[in-house]
């Protein structure tokens, strides 16, 4: 209970000037963030690319083909009928 009383006493000690100063500083910070939003977004993207670079087109194509092949192999293994497995193998050979 004493923590609540201390907090209430501290809240009553703020003056109107302190409140206005806080609001002005907050508005200034928000204004600067809005003004420099494209710059901040670009810096964040550059930092992200430093940590995790984009894959080349060849690497993306290879990953897509490996994912598709793994999906088809999973379908072949999951389905026990020979006719469906043969059709799925024919689909895989086209691709």
N, CA, C and O atoms as a CHARMM CRD file, in Angstrom:
* protein
*
  380
    1    1 UNK  N      0.81000  -1.17900   0.00000 PROA 1      0.00000
    2    1 UNK  CA     0.00000   0.00000   0.00000 PROA 1      0.00000
    3    1 UNK  C      0.86500   1.25900   0.00000 PROA 1      0.00000
    4    1 UNK  O      0.48500   2.28200  -0.56900 PROA 1      0.00000
    5    2 UNK  N      2.01700   1.17700   0.63500 PROA 2      0.00000
    6    2 UNK  CA     2.86700   2.35800   0.71900 PROA 2      0.00000
    7    2 UNK  C      3.42000   2.73700  -0.65900 PROA 2      0.00000
    8    2 UNK  O      3.66700   3.91400  -0.92500 PROA 2      0.00000
    9    3 UNK  N      3.61300   1.75500  -1.52800 PROA 3      0.00000
   10    3 UNK  CA     4.09400   2.05000  -2.88300 PROA 3      0.00000
   11    3 UNK  C      3.05700   2.85400  -3.64300 PROA 3      0.00000
   12    3 UNK  O      3.39500   3.78300  -4.37700 PROA 3      0.00000
   13    4 UNK  N      1.78000   2.49200  -3.46500 PROA 4      0.00000
   14    4 UNK  CA     0.69800   3.22800  -4.10500 PROA 4      0.00000
   15    4 UNK  C      0.61700   4.65700  -3.57500 PROA 4      0.00000
   16    4 UNK  O      0.38800   5.59300  -4.34000 PROA 4      0.00000
   17    5 UNK  N      0.80400   4.82300  -2.28200 PROA 5      0.00000
   18    5 UNK  CA     0.77700   6.16100  -1.67500 PROA 5      0.00000
   19    5 UNK  C      1.94600   7.01200  -2.18100 PROA 5      0.00000
   20    5 UNK  O      1.78400   8.20300  -2.44800 PROA 5      0.00000
   21    6 UNK  N      3.11200   6.39700  -2.30900 PROA 6      0.00000
   22    6 UNK  CA     4.28900   7.12700  -2.79700 PROA 6      0.00000
   23    6 UNK  C      4.07900   7.55800  -4.23800 PROA 6      0.00000
   24    6 UNK  O      4.41200   8.68200  -4.61600 PROA 6      0.00000
   25    7 UNK  N      3.52100   6.65100  -5.04200 PROA 7      0.00000
   26    7 UNK  CA     3.25700   6.99100  -6.43600 PROA 7      0.00000
   27    7 UNK  C      2.24500   8.12100  -6.53300 PROA 7      0.00000
   28    7 UNK  O      2.40800   9.01900  -7.35900 PROA 7      0.00000
   29    8 UNK  N      1.21300   8.10000  -5.71700 PROA 8      0.00000
   30    8 UNK  CA     0.19900   9.15500  -5.73100 PROA 8      0.00000
   31    8 UNK  C      0.80800  10.48800  -5.31900 PROA 8      0.00000
   32    8 UNK  O      0.46300  11.52000  -5.89400 PROA 8      0.00000
   33    9 UNK  N      1.70200  10.49200  -4.34100 PROA 9      0.00000
   34    9 UNK  CA     2.34200  11.72900  -3.90800 PROA 9      0.00000
   35    9 UNK  C      3.25200  12.28400  -4.99700 PROA 9      0.00000
   36    9 UNK  O      3.32900  13.49600  -5.19400 PROA 9      0.00000
   37   10 UNK  N      3.94800  11.37800  -5.71100 PROA 10     0.00000
   38   10 UNK  CA     4.82500  11.82900  -6.78500 PROA 10     0.00000
   39   10 UNK  C      4.03000  12.40900  -7.94400 PROA 10     0.00000
   40   10 UNK  O      4.48200  13.34500  -8.60300 PROA 10     0.00000
   41   11 UNK  N      2.84700  11.85900  -8.19400 PROA 11     0.00000
   42   11 UNK  CA     2.02000  12.38100  -9.27200 PROA 11     0.00000
   43   11 UNK  C      1.50900  13.77700  -8.96000 PROA 11     0.00000
   44   11 UNK  O      1.34900  14.59700  -9.86400 PROA 11     0.00000
   45   12 UNK  N      1.25600  14.04900  -7.71300 PROA 12     0.00000
   46   12 UNK  CA     0.73600  15.37400  -7.34700 PROA 12     0.00000
   47   12 UNK  C      1.82500  16.43400  -7.34000 PROA 12     0.00000
   48   12 UNK  O      1.51600  17.62500  -7.30800 PROA 12     0.00000
   49   13 UNK  N      3.08200  16.03800  -7.37000 PROA 13     0.00000
   50   13 UNK  CA     4.17500  17.00300  -7.33400 PROA 13     0.00000
   51   13 UNK  C      4.50600  17.55500  -8.71600 PROA 13     0.00000
   52   13 UNK  O      5.27700  18.51000  -8.81300 PROA 13     0.00000
   53   14 UNK  N      3.94700  16.98300  -9.79800 PROA 14     0.00000
   54   14 UNK  CA     4.21200  17.50600 -11.13300 PROA 14     0.00000
   55   14 UNK  C      3.49900  18.83200 -11.31900 PROA 14     0.00000
   56   14 UNK  O      2.35500  19.01100 -10.90100 PROA 14     0.00000
   57   15 UNK  N      4.19100  19.74100 -11.94500 PROA 15     0.00000
   58   15 UNK  CA     3.57600  21.03500 -12.21700 PROA 15     0.00000
   59   15 UNK  C      3.07600  21.07600 -13.65600 PROA 15     0.00000
   60   15 UNK  O      3.35300  20.17300 -14.44600 PROA 15     0.00000
   61   16 UNK  N      2.35900  22.10200 -13.97800 PROA 16     0.00000
   62   16 UNK  CA     1.85000  22.27300 -15.33300 PROA 16     0.00000
   63   16 UNK  C      3.00800  22.45600 -16.31800 PROA 16     0.00000
   64   16 UNK  O      2.93400  22.00300 -17.46000 PROA 16     0.00000
   65   17 UNK  N      4.05800  23.11000 -15.87900 PROA 17     0.00000
   66   17 UNK  CA     5.23200  23.30300 -16.73100 PROA 17     0.00000
   67   17 UNK  C      5.90500  21.98800 -17.08200 PROA 17     0.00000
   68   17 UNK  O      6.33700  21.78700 -18.21700 PROA 17     0.00000
   69   18 UNK  N      5.99400  21.08400 -16.09500 PROA 18     0.00000
   70   18 UNK  CA     6.59000  19.77400 -16.35800 PROA 18     0.00000
   71   18 UNK  C      5.74900  18.98900 -17.36300 PROA 18     0.00000
   72   18 UNK  O      6.27800  18.32200 -18.25200 PROA 18     0.00000
   73   19 UNK  N      4.43900  19.08200 -17.20300 PROA 19     0.00000
   74   19 UNK  CA     3.54500  18.36000 -18.11900 PROA 19     0.00000
   75   19 UNK  C      3.66100  18.92000 -19.52900 PROA 19     0.00000
   76   19 UNK  O      3.71300  18.15600 -20.49300 PROA 19     0.00000
   77   20 UNK  N      3.70200  20.23700 -19.66200 PROA 20     0.00000
   78   20 UNK  CA     3.85300  20.84800 -20.98900 PROA 20     0.00000
   79   20 UNK  C      5.19200  20.49600 -21.61300 PROA 20     0.00000
   80   20 UNK  O      5.27300  20.23800 -22.81400 PROA 20     0.00000
   81   21 UNK  N      6.23600  20.48300 -20.80600 PROA 21     0.00000
   82   21 UNK  CA     7.55600  20.12400 -21.32000 PROA 21     0.00000
   83   21 UNK  C      7.56000  18.68200 -21.83000 PROA 21     0.00000
   84   21 UNK  O      8.12400  18.39200 -22.88600 PROA 21     0.00000
   85   22 UNK  N      6.93500  17.79100 -21.08100 PROA 22     0.00000
   86   22 UNK  CA     6.85100  16.39600 -21.50500 PROA 22     0.00000
   87   22 UNK  C      6.08600  16.26800 -22.81800 PROA 22     0.00000
   88   22 UNK  O      6.50900  15.54000 -23.71600 PROA 22     0.00000
   89   23 UNK  N      4.96300  16.97000 -22.93200 PROA 23     0.00000
   90   23 UNK  CA     4.15500  16.90300 -24.16000 PROA 23     0.00000
   91   23 UNK  C      4.93300  17.47000 -25.33900 PROA 23     0.00000
   92   23 UNK  O      4.88300  16.90600 -26.43200 PROA 23     0.00000
   93   24 UNK  N      5.64500  18.56400 -25.14600 PROA 24     0.00000
   94   24 UNK  CA     6.42900  19.16100 -26.23700 PROA 24     0.00000
   95   24 UNK  C      7.55300  18.23400 -26.68800 PROA 24     0.00000
   96   24 UNK  O      7.78800  18.08300 -27.88700 PROA 24     0.00000
   97   25 UNK  N      8.23900  17.62300 -25.75100 PROA 25     0.00000
   98   25 UNK  CA     9.31400  16.69800 -26.10100 PROA 25     0.00000
   99   25 UNK  C      8.75400  15.48700 -26.84300 PROA 25     0.00000
  100   25 UNK  O      9.35400  15.01400 -27.80900 PROA 25     0.00000
  101   26 UNK  N      7.59600  14.98300 -26.38700 PROA 26     0.00000
  102   26 UNK  CA     6.97800  13.84500 -27.05500 PROA 26     0.00000
  103   26 UNK  C      6.55300  14.21600 -28.47600 PROA 26     0.00000
  104   26 UNK  O      6.74600  13.43300 -29.40700 PROA 26     0.00000
  105   27 UNK  N      5.97600  15.40700 -28.64500 PROA 27     0.00000
  106   27 UNK  CA     5.56600  15.85300 -29.98500 PROA 27     0.00000
  107   27 UNK  C      6.77800  16.04500 -30.89400 PROA 27     0.00000
  108   27 UNK  O      6.72000  15.71600 -32.07900 PROA 27     0.00000
  109   28 UNK  N      7.85900  16.56700 -30.35600 PROA 28     0.00000
  110   28 UNK  CA     9.07400  16.74500 -31.13600 PROA 28     0.00000
  111   28 UNK  C      9.64200  15.39400 -31.57600 PROA 28     0.00000
  112   28 UNK  O     10.07200  15.23900 -32.71900 PROA 28     0.00000
  113   29 UNK  N      9.64100  14.43100 -30.67500 PROA 29     0.00000
  114   29 UNK  CA    10.15300  13.10000 -31.01900 PROA 29     0.00000
  115   29 UNK  C      9.29600  12.45000 -32.10200 PROA 29     0.00000
  116   29 UNK  O      9.82800  11.87400 -33.05100 PROA 29     0.00000
  117   30 UNK  N      7.98400  12.53800 -31.96700 PROA 30     0.00000
  118   30 UNK  CA     7.08500  11.96300 -32.97600 PROA 30     0.00000
  119   30 UNK  C      7.26000  12.67700 -34.31000 PROA 30     0.00000
  120   30 UNK  O      7.26700  12.03700 -35.36100 PROA 30     0.00000
  121   31 UNK  N      7.40000  13.99300 -34.27300 PROA 31     0.00000
  122   31 UNK  CA     7.61200  14.75900 -35.50200 PROA 31     0.00000
  123   31 UNK  C      8.89300  14.36400 -36.21400 PROA 31     0.00000
  124   31 UNK  O      8.90600  14.23200 -37.43800 PROA 31     0.00000
  125   32 UNK  N      9.96700  14.17400 -35.46900 PROA 32     0.00000
  126   32 UNK  CA    11.23100  13.76300 -36.08300 PROA 32     0.00000
  127   32 UNK  C     11.14000  12.35800 -36.66700 PROA 32     0.00000
  128   32 UNK  O     11.70100  12.07800 -37.72600 PROA 32     0.00000
  129   33 UNK  N     10.43500  11.48600 -35.97200 PROA 33     0.00000
  130   33 UNK  CA    10.26800  10.11500 -36.49700 PROA 33     0.00000
  131   33 UNK  C      9.46300  10.14100 -37.78700 PROA 33     0.00000
  132   33 UNK  O      9.80200   9.44300 -38.74200 PROA 33     0.00000
  133   34 UNK  N      8.40600  10.93600 -37.82400 PROA 34     0.00000
  134   34 UNK  CA     7.59000  11.03300 -39.04700 PROA 34     0.00000
  135   34 UNK  C      8.40600  11.67200 -40.16800 PROA 34     0.00000
  136   34 UNK  O      8.33300  11.23100 -41.31500 PROA 34     0.00000
  137   35 UNK  N      9.17200  12.69200 -39.85000 PROA 35     0.00000
  138   35 UNK  CA     9.97100  13.38600 -40.86200 PROA 35     0.00000
  139   35 UNK  C     11.03500  12.47300 -41.46000 PROA 35     0.00000
  140   35 UNK  O     11.24200  12.47200 -42.67300 PROA 35     0.00000
  141   36 UNK  N     11.70200  11.70700 -40.62700 PROA 36     0.00000
  142   36 UNK  CA    12.79400  10.85900 -41.09700 PROA 36     0.00000
  143   36 UNK  C     12.37500   9.39800 -41.27300 PROA 36     0.00000
  144   36 UNK  O     13.22400   8.50700 -41.26800 PROA 36     0.00000
  145   37 UNK  N     11.08400   9.14800 -41.42700 PROA 37     0.00000
  146   37 UNK  CA    10.59300   7.77200 -41.56500 PROA 37     0.00000
  147   37 UNK  C     11.22000   7.04200 -42.75600 PROA 37     0.00000
  148   37 UNK  O     11.64300   5.89800 -42.58900 PROA 37     0.00000
  149   38 UNK  N     11.30400   7.64900 -43.96000 PROA 38     0.00000
  150   38 UNK  CA    11.95100   6.92900 -45.06900 PROA 38     0.00000
  151   38 UNK  C     13.41700   6.59300 -44.79000 PROA 38     0.00000
  152   38 UNK  O     13.89000   5.51000 -45.13200 PROA 38     0.00000
  153   39 UNK  N     14.12200   7.52600 -44.17100 PROA 39     0.00000
  154   39 UNK  CA    15.52400   7.28100 -43.83700 PROA 39     0.00000
  155   39 UNK  C     15.64700   6.15500 -42.81600 PROA 39     0.00000
  156   39 UNK  O     16.48500   5.26600 -42.96600 PROA 39     0.00000
  157   40 UNK  N     14.82000   6.19300 -41.78800 PROA 40     0.00000
  158   40 UNK  CA    14.86600   5.15000 -40.75800 PROA 40     0.00000
  159   40 UNK  C     14.49000   3.78600 -41.34500 PROA 40     0.00000
  160   40 UNK  O     15.08400   2.76800 -40.99000 PROA 40     0.00000
  161   41 UNK  N     13.50700   3.77300 -42.23800 PROA 41     0.00000
  162   41 UNK  CA    13.10600   2.52000 -42.87900 PROA 41     0.00000
  163   41 UNK  C     14.23900   1.96800 -43.74200 PROA 41     0.00000
  164   41 UNK  O     14.48500   0.76200 -43.74900 PROA 41     0.00000
  165   42 UNK  N     14.93000   2.85100 -44.46800 PROA 42     0.00000
  166   42 UNK  CA    16.05900   2.42200 -45.29200 PROA 42     0.00000
  167   42 UNK  C     17.20500   1.88800 -44.44800 PROA 42     0.00000
  168   42 UNK  O     17.83500   0.89500 -44.81100 PROA 42     0.00000
  169   43 UNK  N     17.47500   2.53400 -43.33400 PROA 43     0.00000
  170   43 UNK  CA    18.53300   2.05200 -42.44100 PROA 43     0.00000
  171   43 UNK  C     18.18200   0.68500 -41.85800 PROA 43     0.00000
  172   43 UNK  O     19.04900  -0.18000 -41.72700 PROA 43     0.00000
  173   44 UNK  N     16.91200   0.49300 -41.50900 PROA 44     0.00000
  174   44 UNK  CA    16.48400  -0.81000 -40.97800 PROA 44     0.00000
  175   44 UNK  C     16.61300  -1.88900 -42.04500 PROA 44     0.00000
  176   44 UNK  O     17.03700  -3.00500 -41.74700 PROA 44     0.00000
  177   45 UNK  N     16.25000  -1.56600 -43.29200 PROA 45     0.00000
  178   45 UNK  CA    16.37900  -2.54100 -44.37300 PROA 45     0.00000
  179   45 UNK  C     17.84200  -2.87300 -44.64700 PROA 45     0.00000
  180   45 UNK  O     18.18400  -4.03100 -44.88900 PROA 45     0.00000
  181   46 UNK  N     18.70300  -1.86200 -44.60800 PROA 46     0.00000
  182   46 UNK  CA    20.13200  -2.10100 -44.82800 PROA 46     0.00000
  183   46 UNK  C     20.71100  -2.98000 -43.72200 PROA 46     0.00000
  184   46 UNK  O     21.52800  -3.86100 -43.99000 PROA 46     0.00000
  185   47 UNK  N     20.29000  -2.74200 -42.48500 PROA 47     0.00000
  186   47 UNK  CA    20.76200  -3.58500 -41.38400 PROA 47     0.00000
  187   47 UNK  C     20.25800  -5.01700 -41.54000 PROA 47     0.00000
  188   47 UNK  O     20.98700  -5.96800 -41.25900 PROA 47     0.00000
  189   48 UNK  N     19.02700  -5.16900 -41.98400 PROA 48     0.00000
  190   48 UNK  CA    18.48000  -6.50400 -42.20300 PROA 48     0.00000
  191   48 UNK  C     19.23500  -7.22900 -43.31300 PROA 48     0.00000
  192   48 UNK  O     19.49800  -8.42600 -43.20500 PROA 48     0.00000
  193   49 UNK  N     19.58300  -6.51200 -44.37800 PROA 49     0.00000
  194   49 UNK  CA    20.32400  -7.14200 -45.47800 PROA 49     0.00000
  195   49 UNK  C     21.74800  -7.50400 -45.06600 PROA 49     0.00000
  196   49 UNK  O     22.32900  -8.43800 -45.61800 PROA 49     0.00000
  197   50 UNK  N     22.31300  -6.78300 -44.11000 PROA 50     0.00000
  198   50 UNK  CA    23.63000  -7.15800 -43.60600 PROA 50     0.00000
  199   50 UNK  C     23.56700  -8.47700 -42.84500 PROA 50     0.00000
  200   50 UNK  O     24.47000  -9.30800 -42.94400 PROA 50     0.00000
  201   51 UNK  N     22.49900  -8.65500 -42.09200 PROA 51     0.00000
  202   51 UNK  CA    22.35500  -9.86500 -41.28900 PROA 51     0.00000
  203   51 UNK  C     21.90000 -11.03900 -42.13700 PROA 51     0.00000
  204   51 UNK  O     22.41700 -12.14700 -41.99100 PROA 51     0.00000
  205   52 UNK  N     20.93100 -10.80600 -43.02700 PROA 52     0.00000
  206   52 UNK  CA    20.35200 -11.88100 -43.83200 PROA 52     0.00000
  207   52 UNK  C     20.25200 -11.41700 -45.28400 PROA 52     0.00000
  208   52 UNK  O     19.23400 -10.84800 -45.67900 PROA 52     0.00000
  209   53 UNK  N     21.30100 -11.65300 -46.08900 PROA 53     0.00000
  210   53 UNK  CA    21.26600 -11.18800 -47.48300 PROA 53     0.00000
  211   53 UNK  C     20.23400 -11.95700 -48.30700 PROA 53     0.00000
  212   53 UNK  O     19.87500 -13.09000 -47.98600 PROA 53     0.00000
  213   54 UNK  N     19.77100 -11.31500 -49.37100 PROA 54     0.00000
  214   54 UNK  CA    18.79200 -11.94700 -50.25400 PROA 54     0.00000
  215   54 UNK  C     19.47200 -13.03000 -51.07900 PROA 54     0.00000
  216   54 UNK  O     20.66400 -12.95000 -51.37900 PROA 54     0.00000
  217   55 UNK  N     18.68400 -14.05100 -51.44200 PROA 55     0.00000
  218   55 UNK  CA    19.19400 -15.11300 -52.28700 PROA 55     0.00000
  219   55 UNK  C     19.17300 -14.66800 -53.74400 PROA 55     0.00000
  220   55 UNK  O     18.34200 -13.84900 -54.13700 PROA 55     0.00000
  221   56 UNK  N     20.09100 -15.21000 -54.54400 PROA 56     0.00000
  222   56 UNK  CA    20.08800 -14.88700 -55.96300 PROA 56     0.00000
  223   56 UNK  C     18.92200 -15.60900 -56.63600 PROA 56     0.00000
  224   56 UNK  O     18.29600 -16.48300 -56.03700 PROA 56     0.00000
  225   57 UNK  N     18.63500 -15.23700 -57.89100 PROA 57     0.00000
  226   57 UNK  CA    17.53400 -15.88000 -58.61200 PROA 57     0.00000
  227   57 UNK  C     17.77900 -17.37300 -58.76500 PROA 57     0.00000
  228   57 UNK  O     16.84800 -18.17100 -58.65200 PROA 57     0.00000
  229   58 UNK  N     19.02200 -17.75400 -59.02300 PROA 58     0.00000
  230   58 UNK  CA    19.34200 -19.17000 -59.18600 PROA 58     0.00000
  231   58 UNK  C     19.10100 -19.93800 -57.89300 PROA 58     0.00000
  232   58 UNK  O     18.56300 -21.04500 -57.90700 PROA 58     0.00000
  233   59 UNK  N     19.50400 -19.34200 -56.77900 PROA 59     0.00000
  234   59 UNK  CA    19.30300 -20.00800 -55.48900 PROA 59     0.00000
  235   59 UNK  C     17.81800 -20.13600 -55.16200 PROA 59     0.00000
  236   59 UNK  O     17.38100 -21.16600 -54.64900 PROA 59     0.00000
  237   60 UNK  N     17.03500 -19.08300 -55.46000 PROA 60     0.00000
  238   60 UNK  CA    15.58900 -19.16800 -55.22000 PROA 60     0.00000
  239   60 UNK  C     14.94400 -20.22800 -56.10200 PROA 60     0.00000
  240   60 UNK  O     14.06800 -20.96200 -55.64300 PROA 60     0.00000
  241   61 UNK  N     15.36800 -20.31900 -57.37300 PROA 61     0.00000
  242   61 UNK  CA    14.84000 -21.33600 -58.27900 PROA 61     0.00000
  243   61 UNK  C     15.19000 -22.73000 -57.79300 PROA 61     0.00000
  244   61 UNK  O     14.34900 -23.62900 -57.80800 PROA 61     0.00000
  245   62 UNK  N     16.43300 -22.91100 -57.35900 PROA 62     0.00000
  246   62 UNK  CA    16.86300 -24.21400 -56.85700 PROA 62     0.00000
  247   62 UNK  C     16.08500 -24.60100 -55.59800 PROA 62     0.00000
  248   62 UNK  O     15.68000 -25.75500 -55.45500 PROA 62     0.00000
  249   63 UNK  N     15.87500 -23.66300 -54.69900 PROA 63     0.00000
  250   63 UNK  CA    15.09500 -23.95800 -53.48800 PROA 63     0.00000
  251   63 UNK  C     13.66100 -24.33100 -53.82400 PROA 63     0.00000
  252   63 UNK  O     13.09600 -25.25100 -53.23200 PROA 63     0.00000
  253   64 UNK  N     13.07000 -23.60500 -54.78800 PROA 64     0.00000
  254   64 UNK  CA    11.69900 -23.89900 -55.18300 PROA 64     0.00000
  255   64 UNK  C     11.60200 -25.29600 -55.79100 PROA 64     0.00000
  256   64 UNK  O     10.66700 -26.04200 -55.49900 PROA 64     0.00000
  257   65 UNK  N     12.57400 -25.64600 -56.63900 PROA 65     0.00000
  258   65 UNK  CA    12.55700 -26.97300 -57.25300 PROA 65     0.00000
  259   65 UNK  C     12.74900 -28.07200 -56.21100 PROA 65     0.00000
  260   65 UNK  O     12.10400 -29.11800 -56.28300 PROA 65     0.00000
  261   66 UNK  N     13.63400 -27.83400 -55.24400 PROA 66     0.00000
  262   66 UNK  CA    13.84000 -28.83000 -54.19000 PROA 66     0.00000
  263   66 UNK  C     12.58900 -28.98500 -53.32900 PROA 66     0.00000
  264   66 UNK  O     12.23500 -30.09800 -52.94100 PROA 66     0.00000
  265   67 UNK  N     11.92100 -27.87200 -53.03200 PROA 67     0.00000
  266   67 UNK  CA    10.69200 -27.93200 -52.24300 PROA 67     0.00000
  267   67 UNK  C      9.59000 -28.68400 -52.99400 PROA 67     0.00000
  268   67 UNK  O      8.87200 -29.49600 -52.41200 PROA 67     0.00000
  269   68 UNK  N      9.46800 -28.39800 -54.30500 PROA 68     0.00000
  270   68 UNK  CA     8.45800 -29.09600 -55.10700 PROA 68     0.00000
  271   68 UNK  C      8.75400 -30.58600 -55.20000 PROA 68     0.00000
  272   68 UNK  O      7.84300 -31.41000 -55.11500 PROA 68     0.00000
  273   69 UNK  N     10.02900 -30.93200 -55.37600 PROA 69     0.00000
  274   69 UNK  CA    10.40200 -32.34900 -55.45900 PROA 69     0.00000
  275   69 UNK  C     10.12900 -33.04900 -54.13100 PROA 69     0.00000
  276   69 UNK  O      9.65000 -34.18300 -54.11400 PROA 69     0.00000
  277   70 UNK  N     10.42800 -32.38900 -53.03400 PROA 70     0.00000
  278   70 UNK  CA    10.17000 -32.98800 -51.72500 PROA 70     0.00000
  279   70 UNK  C      8.66900 -33.15800 -51.50100 PROA 70     0.00000
  280   70 UNK  O      8.23900 -34.15300 -50.91700 PROA 70     0.00000
  281   71 UNK  N      7.87600 -32.19900 -51.95800 PROA 71     0.00000
  282   71 UNK  CA     6.42400 -32.30700 -51.83400 PROA 71     0.00000
  283   71 UNK  C      5.89400 -33.48400 -52.64200 PROA 71     0.00000
  284   71 UNK  O      5.06600 -34.25500 -52.15600 PROA 71     0.00000
  285   72 UNK  N      6.37000 -33.62200 -53.87200 PROA 72     0.00000
  286   72 UNK  CA     5.92500 -34.74800 -54.70700 PROA 72     0.00000
  287   72 UNK  C      6.37800 -36.08400 -54.12300 PROA 72     0.00000
  288   72 UNK  O      5.62100 -37.05500 -54.13600 PROA 72     0.00000
  289   73 UNK  N      7.59600 -36.14000 -53.61500 PROA 73     0.00000
  290   73 UNK  CA     8.06600 -37.38500 -53.00100 PROA 73     0.00000
  291   73 UNK  C      7.23400 -37.72800 -51.76500 PROA 73     0.00000
  292   73 UNK  O      6.95000 -38.89700 -51.50600 PROA 73     0.00000
  293   74 UNK  N      6.85500 -36.72100 -51.01800 PROA 74     0.00000
  294   74 UNK  CA     5.98600 -36.96000 -49.86700 PROA 74     0.00000
  295   74 UNK  C      4.62600 -37.48100 -50.29200 PROA 74     0.00000
  296   74 UNK  O      4.06800 -38.36500 -49.64200 PROA 74     0.00000
  297   75 UNK  N      4.08900 -36.94000 -51.37900 PROA 75     0.00000
  298   75 UNK  CA     2.81400 -37.42600 -51.89300 PROA 75     0.00000
  299   75 UNK  C      2.92600 -38.86100 -52.40200 PROA 75     0.00000
  300   75 UNK  O      2.02400 -39.67400 -52.19900 PROA 75     0.00000
  301   76 UNK  N      4.04100 -39.16200 -53.06400 PROA 76     0.00000
  302   76 UNK  CA     4.24900 -40.52000 -53.57300 PROA 76     0.00000
  303   76 UNK  C      4.33100 -41.50500 -52.41100 PROA 76     0.00000
  304   76 UNK  O      3.72000 -42.57300 -52.45200 PROA 76     0.00000
  305   77 UNK  N      5.08500 -41.14500 -51.37900 PROA 77     0.00000
  306   77 UNK  CA     5.26600 -42.04600 -50.23700 PROA 77     0.00000
  307   77 UNK  C      3.99400 -42.17100 -49.40400 PROA 77     0.00000
  308   77 UNK  O      3.74500 -43.22100 -48.81200 PROA 77     0.00000
  309   78 UNK  N      3.19100 -41.11500 -49.35300 PROA 78     0.00000
  310   78 UNK  CA     1.98800 -41.15100 -48.53700 PROA 78     0.00000
  311   78 UNK  C      0.89400 -41.99300 -49.18500 PROA 78     0.00000
  312   78 UNK  O      0.09900 -42.62400 -48.48900 PROA 78     0.00000
  313   79 UNK  N      0.85300 -42.00200 -50.50300 PROA 79     0.00000
  314   79 UNK  CA    -0.19000 -42.73200 -51.21000 PROA 79     0.00000
  315   79 UNK  C      0.35000 -44.09500 -51.63200 PROA 79     0.00000
  316   79 UNK  O      1.36600 -44.18000 -52.32100 PROA 79     0.00000
  317   80 UNK  N     -0.32900 -45.15300 -51.21800 PROA 80     0.00000
  318   80 UNK  CA     0.18500 -46.49600 -51.45900 PROA 80     0.00000
  319   80 UNK  C     -0.16800 -47.08500 -52.81400 PROA 80     0.00000
  320   80 UNK  O      0.40400 -48.10100 -53.20800 PROA 80     0.00000
  321   81 UNK  N     -1.10600 -46.46700 -53.53900 PROA 81     0.00000
  322   81 UNK  CA    -1.52800 -47.08300 -54.80200 PROA 81     0.00000
  323   81 UNK  C     -0.48800 -46.83900 -55.88600 PROA 81     0.00000
  324   81 UNK  O      0.03700 -45.73300 -56.00500 PROA 81     0.00000
  325   82 UNK  N     -0.18700 -47.87200 -56.68300 PROA 82     0.00000
  326   82 UNK  CA     0.84100 -47.72900 -57.71900 PROA 82     0.00000
  327   82 UNK  C      0.44300 -46.77200 -58.84300 PROA 82     0.00000
  328   82 UNK  O      1.30400 -46.09400 -59.40500 PROA 82     0.00000
  329   83 UNK  N     -0.85100 -46.70700 -59.18000 PROA 83     0.00000
  330   83 UNK  CA    -1.24400 -45.83900 -60.29800 PROA 83     0.00000
  331   83 UNK  C     -1.04500 -44.36600 -59.95000 PROA 83     0.00000
  332   83 UNK  O     -0.57200 -43.59100 -60.78200 PROA 83     0.00000
  333   84 UNK  N     -1.40300 -43.97600 -58.72600 PROA 84     0.00000
  334   84 UNK  CA    -1.19900 -42.58500 -58.31400 PROA 84     0.00000
  335   84 UNK  C      0.28500 -42.25600 -58.20200 PROA 84     0.00000
  336   84 UNK  O      0.70000 -41.15200 -58.55400 PROA 84     0.00000
  337   85 UNK  N      1.07900 -43.18800 -57.72100 PROA 85     0.00000
  338   85 UNK  CA     2.51800 -42.96200 -57.61400 PROA 85     0.00000
  339   85 UNK  C      3.11900 -42.77200 -58.99500 PROA 85     0.00000
  340   85 UNK  O      3.99200 -41.92300 -59.17600 PROA 85     0.00000
  341   86 UNK  N      2.66300 -43.55600 -59.98000 PROA 86     0.00000
  342   86 UNK  CA     3.18500 -43.41100 -61.33600 PROA 86     0.00000
  343   86 UNK  C      2.80100 -42.06600 -61.93100 PROA 86     0.00000
  344   86 UNK  O      3.60200 -41.43900 -62.62400 PROA 86     0.00000
  345   87 UNK  N      1.56900 -41.61600 -61.66200 PROA 87     0.00000
  346   87 UNK  CA     1.15500 -40.31000 -62.17200 PROA 87     0.00000
  347   87 UNK  C      1.96400 -39.18700 -61.52400 PROA 87     0.00000
  348   87 UNK  O      2.35100 -38.23300 -62.20000 PROA 87     0.00000
  349   88 UNK  N      2.21500 -39.29000 -60.24700 PROA 88     0.00000
  350   88 UNK  CA     3.00000 -38.26800 -59.56700 PROA 88     0.00000
  351   88 UNK  C      4.44000 -38.25300 -60.06000 PROA 88     0.00000
  352   88 UNK  O      5.04100 -37.18600 -60.18000 PROA 88     0.00000
  353   89 UNK  N      5.00600 -39.43400 -60.35000 PROA 89     0.00000
  354   89 UNK  CA     6.36400 -39.48300 -60.90800 PROA 89     0.00000
  355   89 UNK  C      6.39100 -38.84100 -62.29500 PROA 89     0.00000
  356   89 UNK  O      7.35100 -38.15400 -62.64400 PROA 89     0.00000
  357   90 UNK  N      5.34000 -39.06300 -63.08300 PROA 90     0.00000
  358   90 UNK  CA     5.28000 -38.44300 -64.39800 PROA 90     0.00000
  359   90 UNK  C      5.20000 -36.92700 -64.26700 PROA 90     0.00000
  360   90 UNK  O      5.83100 -36.20600 -65.04000 PROA 90     0.00000
  361   91 UNK  N      4.43600 -36.43900 -63.30500 PROA 91     0.00000
  362   91 UNK  CA     4.37100 -35.00500 -63.05800 PROA 91     0.00000
  363   91 UNK  C      5.73500 -34.45800 -62.63800 PROA 91     0.00000
  364   91 UNK  O      6.14500 -33.38400 -63.07800 PROA 91     0.00000
  365   92 UNK  N      6.42500 -35.20300 -61.78900 PROA 92     0.00000
  366   92 UNK  CA     7.73100 -34.74100 -61.30400 PROA 92     0.00000
  367   92 UNK  C      8.75700 -34.69400 -62.44700 PROA 92     0.00000
  368   92 UNK  O      9.63100 -33.82700 -62.45900 PROA 92     0.00000
  369   93 UNK  N      8.65300 -35.61800 -63.39900 PROA 93     0.00000
  370   93 UNK  CA     9.64000 -35.64500 -64.47700 PROA 93     0.00000
  371   93 UNK  C      9.43400 -34.50600 -65.46300 PROA 93     0.00000
  372   93 UNK  O     10.37000 -34.13300 -66.17000 PROA 93     0.00000
  373   94 UNK  N      8.24300 -33.95000 -65.52800 PROA 94     0.00000
  374   94 UNK  CA     7.96800 -32.84400 -66.45000 PROA 94     0.00000
  375   94 UNK  C      8.63900 -31.55800 -65.98600 PROA 94     0.00000
  376   94 UNK  O      9.10900 -30.75600 -66.79300 PROA 94     0.00000
  377   95 UNK  N      8.67200 -31.38100 -64.68800 PROA 95     0.00000
  378   95 UNK  CA     8.98600 -30.12100 -64.12800 PROA 95     0.00000
  379   95 UNK  C     10.28600 -29.56100 -64.08000 PROA 95     0.00000
  380   95 UNK  O     10.46200 -28.45400 -63.57100 PROA 95     0.00000
